[in-house]
Amino acid sequence: MSINQFTARTGDSSRAGLKRFLIALAGLALFANALFMLADPLGWYEAIEGVPDTGPFNPHFVRDIGVSFLTAALTTAAAARWLRLAWPLLCTVALYLGLHALLHLWDIAAGRLEPGHLLIDAPGVFLPLFAIAALALWVRRDHDI
């Protein structure tokens, strides 16, 4: 679905429609990760670069984290649905993703992970945080929603 189709379907102005679309897209990415973790923990563990470096496979632990990502995905979807509440909702998701990123940085600083994990973790740990934080700041800046 294009942004124009999404905007027309939701009845939003183009600016609000673009916000909804990008927030929904971020929520969909979080949801896809959560679903992968919940449905196929071993597949997720083996498919995501760097994950095996963090410890032995534990299906229950992967599903626990999957539930956390599912919560983040649903919260992000709520932000897309109710733009007036997007600021606190996206801040909540950014808090979770930020703490998750800090844990990765802590493990690198403590020597439990190699410094190369900064690059390995960039797409799956740091990029989602920066994307959600940027969306949160974008919706906060606008007083028209």
N, C-alpha and C positions, 0 to 999 in steps of 0.2 A: 504494500500500500504506500502510495506517495504521500509526502507531507501535505500537498494540496487536497488529496482525497481524505486524509485524516482530519484536516482542518474543516473541510466541508461537512464531514460526518458528525463531528463534535459541535459544529456551529460556533466555533471560536473565531476570534480575530486571528489574523495570520501570526501575530506575535505570540498570543496565548496558545494557539494551535501548535506552533513550533516548540514551545516549552513542553506542552503535554506530550508531543511526539518524542522529543529527546528524553524526557523523564521516563516515558513508557518503554523506550528502547533500552535504557539503562536497567529498568526493572526486568525486562525480558532477558537480558544478559545474566543478571543475578539469578533469575528463575531457572535458566538453562543450566547454570552451574549447580544449583541446588538439586535440580531434578537428576542430573548426572550422578551427583554424590549419593543421593538417596536410592536411585534405581540400580546403580552398578558401582558400588564402592571400590571394588578391586579394579575395575576398568578405569575409574577416575584416578585412583592412586597410581596406576601404571602410566596413564596418558599425560598427566600433568608433570612437566619437567621440574625436577627439584624436590618434588614431594617425597620420593623414597629417601632422600637425604635427611629428612626430618625424623625418621624413626621407622620401626617395622609396621607393616600393614595391620590395621585394627579396624574391621568393618563397622563396629559400633561407634568408634571415634569419628570415622569419616561421616557416618550418618548423623552423629551429633552436630558436627560442623555444617552438614547439609541443611539441618533444621535451622541453624543460625542464618545461613544464606537464604533459605526460604522466607524467614521472617524479614530479612532485609529486602527481598524481592517484593513481598506483599506490602511492606511499608512504602517502598518506592512506587508501586502501582497505586497505592492510596494517594500519594503526592500527585501523580499524574491525573487522577480522578478529581481530587479536590485541591485545585491550585492555591486557594486561599490558605490552606494548611500545609502547603509544600515546604515552606521554610522549616518549621519544626520537624516535620517528618523526614526531610532530607538530612537535616542536622543529626537526627537520630541514627540514620543509616551511615552517615559520615563518621559518627562517633564509633560505631561498631567497626567499620572498615579501617578507621584510624588506629584503633587499639590493636586490631589484627596486624596492621603494618608495623606498629611499634614492637609487637612481639617478634616479628621477623627481624627487625633492626636489632633488637636486644639479643637474639640468638646469634646474629652475626658479630655483634660487639663482644659477646661472651665467648666467642670462638666455637660455638656449637655448629655453626654453619660457616662455610668459606665466604670470603668477601665477594666472590663471584656471584653469590646468590642475589646481590643487589640487581644485577642484570636479569638473572633467571626469574626473580620475583616481580620485576617491573610490570609485565603485562597482566598478571593475575592478581597481584597484591596492591601495587602502588597506583597503577592506572585507574582501577575502579574507584579508589579513594579520591584521586584528583578529579575524576569525572563527576562524581556525586557532589564533592565540595564545590566545584565550579557551577554545577546546576543549582545548588543551594544558594550560592552567592548571587546568581543571576535572578532567581525568583525573589530574593530578599531585596535586591536593588530596586525592583519595580514596585511602585506603590499602587499600580492600577489593578492589581489582582487581589 
